[in-house]
Amino acid sequence: MTDLTANAPLRFKGTPVSERWNLDTSTAQTIYRGQPMMIDQSEDTANARGYVDATVVDATDVILGIAAEGKVVASGDVETTEIEVYVAPTWVGFKSTVFDTADLGKTVYMSDSGTLADMVYADNPEIGILRKVEDGYCYVELTTPRVATRA
């Protein structure tokens, strides 16, 4: 798969938990629902950015969670636009065939903003633990926000 170009279909087990962060506007951003969100320390030490495959996740970056909504900001906008982000202990279901029930308990990463992965890549965000596979959805218990120490 590739980076998201539209809001992702998400499902949930239980009641989702979310937090809000201001978006970084050092460059223009289009965020899609279901996209991993992070604080990229090399870009902005306080405001959120959407993760895409071209992003290098460093061990000091903070993986915030999964975007609960789509947002667009222009480069240079005042950094007051907030985005809602799903965080732990939310179980988010991603439409995916990457995993099956034999994979339950594995650590889940995003290899781009639209693809789950079970391998540690040097620059991919760790988002949580695989808890359930059902009806074409992989349910991940988020372990975010967290510092990306494994990057």
N, C-alpha and C positions, 0 to 999 in steps of 0.2 A: 504494500500500500504506500501511500504518500501523505504528505502533510494535508490537513483538512482544508477544504475549500468551501465548506458549508457546515452548519451546526450538526453535530453528531447525534444519532439516536441513543439516548441513555435510559437505563432503567435503574431502579433502586430496590434494595432490601431494607426495610425499616424506614425511618425518617431521616432524610439527608440533613447534615449539619454544614453550615457555611460561615464564612467570614468575608469581610470586604477589604480590598486594598485599592489604593490609587494606582492608576496606570502610568508607566513611564512614557514620556513623550519625546525622548531624545531622538527617536525616529518614529515614523508613522507605524501604527499597528492596526491590524484587523484580527480580532480575537473571535474564535468560534466556540460555541458551547461544546464541551467535551475536550477542549485543548488543555494540555498541562500548562500550569502557570508557575512562574518562578521569579525570584529576585536574582538577576544576573549581575553579580558584583562588579563585573568589568564594564557594565553599562550604566547602572544606577544602584546605589546601595540601599535604597528605601522603597522603591516603587516596582510594581509588577510588570512583567513582560510575558508574552506567550512563548512557549517553547515550540520551535520548529527544528527540523533536521539539521539545518545549517548552524544552529546554536551549539557552542561547545560548553558543556556543563562542567564547571570546575568544582573542586572539593569544598570551596567556600561559598558556593551559590546556595540559595534556599529554594527548595521545591515546595511551593505553596499548596498545590492541590490541582483540582480540575475546574475549568471555567464553567460556571453555572449558567452563563448567558453570553451572548455575542456582544461585542463592543468594537467601536472604531474610534481611533484618535489620530490626529494629524501631528506631524512633527512640529515641535515648538508650542503646542497647546499648553495652557496652564495645567499643571499636574494635579487636577482636582476631580478628574473623571474616575469614579469608582467602579470596580468590577466585583461581582459576587463569585466566590470560589468555594467549591465543595472541599471539605477537609475531613480528617479523622474524627470520628470512627465510621464515617459514611461507607456503605457498600455500594459502589457504582458498577452498574452492568454496562459493558461495552459490547457492541455487536462485533463479534470476532470468532474466528475458527482456529486461532493460534493454539489454544489450550484445550485439553479434555479433562475428564474427571481424574485421570491418573496424575495430573499436574497440580492438584489441590495442595495448597501450602507453599507453593513456589513464590519467590519474590518476582514482582512484575515491574517492568521498565517500559518506557515508550521509546521506540526506535525512531519515530517521527511523531508528529502531532496527531496522527490518526491510526497508529499501529501499536499493539501490545507486543512485548517481547519478554522472553524469560532468560535472556543472557545479559551479563554485565558488559556493557559497551563503555568505552572510556568517556564518552560524552553524552550519555543518555540519562534522563531523570528516573530515579526509582520512585514509584508511586504507591506501592503497597503489596499486599499478599493476596494471591488467588484463593477465594473462598468457595466459589460455586460456579459450575458451568451448567447452563439451562437454556433451552430454546434458542440456541444460537448466540447467547450472551455469556460473557465471562464477567463474573462479579468479583471486583477487587475491593478488599477492605483497605481504604486509604490509610497511610501512615504519615501523612503530611499535615501541617508543614514540618519540614525537616531539612537539616543541612545536608548537602549532597556529598557526604564524606566518602562514598564509594566511587565517586566519579574519577 
